[in-house]
Amino acid sequence: MSKTAINAASKLKAAVARAFDKAMENGELIKAELPDFIIEKPADKKNGDFATNAAMACARVFRTAPQKIAAAVVGNIDLSDTYIDRCEIAGPGFINFFLSPRYYSDVLKEVTDSGDNYGRSDYGRNEKVMVEFVSANPTGPMHMGNARGGALGDCLAAVLDKAGYDVWREFYVNDAGNQIEKFANSLNARFIQEVNGYDSIEFPEDGYQGADIIDAVKLYIEENGKDLINAEEGVRKQALVDFALPKNIAKMQADMKKYRIEYDKWFFESELHKSGAVKEVVEILKNKGLTYEKDGAVWYKNKQVVTELLEKQGKTAEEIEKLELKDDVIIRANGNPTYFTADIAYHKNKFDRGFKTLINVWGADHHGHVARLKGAMNAIGYDGDSVYVVLMQLVKLMRDGELVRMSKRTGKAIQLGDLLEEVPVDSARFLFNTREANTQMDFDLGLAVTQDNQNPVYYVQYAHARICSIIKALAAEGISQRECTAEELELLREPEEIDLITHLAAYTEEIISSAKSYDPTKITRYVTELATLFHKFYNACRVKGEDEPLMQARLTLCIAVRSVIANVLTMFNITVPESM
């Protein structure tokens, strides 16, 4: 809620408490300690702007019917120091409260006075939070899941910042380990095939089959020739990786920049290995008795650790049994650590850098990894409960109701770079934030390029542009906004005006709710609804041509709406057009 709304609720609760005290003093209610009660917003506005369950909550204490208690409260309440205009008893004893015009005028004043800072709060108390997102494998191009994860992760970070957290964005580059070995083997085989013919060597069964591997090899030959064919295999593999990997990483960084995502750090897995951090976590687990050796490998007692974790969470033995938990290899028989080992070391590193909350945006296929990572963090002495994972479901690309798998331009599987060439960045960032991460999403390519009200981001941007147009039209006639008195703002009493102001008042609360649930899609829904309410207001209420005080009040409302729309779009790195 806005500060005005919070003030309204707190003052109302105090007034209700005083009414109880007065009713007890004059004998209408027996003297007793007042239990806690709530002030809330009813789902249906017919039931008032605020309501309280105080009469029901106190029935046992006062040994009186709720309706009689409610009557005593209403008969003794003094609303003069509140934003409440009137109250009434409803149903079995609810008390409904209706706001006065002064409340709405004060909300508008707060929005206009706050400007760009409206919606910002200190809810997060400057706690250091890391949001790690995308973190695509650098052995190949980024795909649609990365496109969705990029938009969700970046906008979540923006929401957390707005809610008062100290936010850090990070991309984890898996430039070490098994996937790099597969990358090297794939490049090596394709290089030999390019030089000696495709029958000269069998491609590795687990190799990367993408055309990007062939493209990388052809580019190497174009720039460096074929002499590498005579080199020792290990030297050839390293040379090919040293050539291709930096180019892949540079392409990822360029795509992210084009997507308007700026990371605070690109963290390389290889740094962990060089620093000894990966070996360190293995030693910690060994010293805690949580490892054993089998078949030449070192195993981590994941089943034991995760079972204990789930038991503390109240899971039954049957529920845990269904998960089919297994132990994990952390050092392979060849002496190399696994990806999971590096992941433990990476999250330890995050905590060691002072981050209190770690948020990872992962694909849904990582579901089984969540509990074991949390358990491993507990096992090495850190707080696994401070690791949160936003699991993201698959994206389907659609055009004219048909599933799209291939790029029209290249004839290959669609990559993030292809998407950003076809779809405006504004549309991609907004549309990927219209569905919660845990739901599957159909991304409509046709809709994304449409410039009409069917496209949600266009619809919101148009509301902003329409307000700018109103202001320009008035300015052409020599009319500009002036500061309105509270009495002038209280002229805004039409239902469409009240609905708009009420929605503006909810912005800060919506930001906090979004931050709590790690769900930035709440804000796209909020701003879309704000645009809808503005369009309704525009069709129902004239600005130009009304009496000067009412015109100025409506102009102030328009400017407040424009400010909040710009606030959201700017926060999500979406352009804010003044004309369309």
ABEGO torsion letter per residue (X at the ends): XBAAAAAAAAAAAAAAAAAAAAAAAAGABBBBBBBBBBBBBBABAAAEABBBAAAAAAAAAAGBBAAAAAAAAAAABBAAABABABBBBBEAGBBBBBBBAAAAAAAAAAAAAAEAABGBBAAAGGBBBBBBBGGBBAABBBBAAAAAAAAAAAAAAAAAAAAGBBBBBBBBBBABEAAAAAAAAAAAAAAAAAAAEAAABBBBAABBABAAAAAAAAAAAAAAEAAAAABBAAAAAAAAAAAAAAAAAAAAAAAAAAAGBBBABBBBAAAAAAAGAAAAAAAAAAAAGABBBBGGBBBBBAAAAAAAAAAAAGBBAAAAAAAGBBBBBABBAAGBBBAAAAAAAAAAAAAAAGBABBBBBBBAAAAAAAAAAAAAAAAAGBBAAABBBBBBBBBBBBBGGBBBABBAAAGBBBBAAAAAAABBAAAAAAAAAABBAABBBBBBAAAAABBBAABAAAAAAAAAAAAAAAAAAAAAAGBBBBBBBAAAAAABABAAAAAAAAAAAAAAAAAAAAAAAGBAAAAAAAAAAAAAAAAAAAAABBABGBBAAAAAAAAAAAAAAAAAAAAAAAAAGBBBBABX
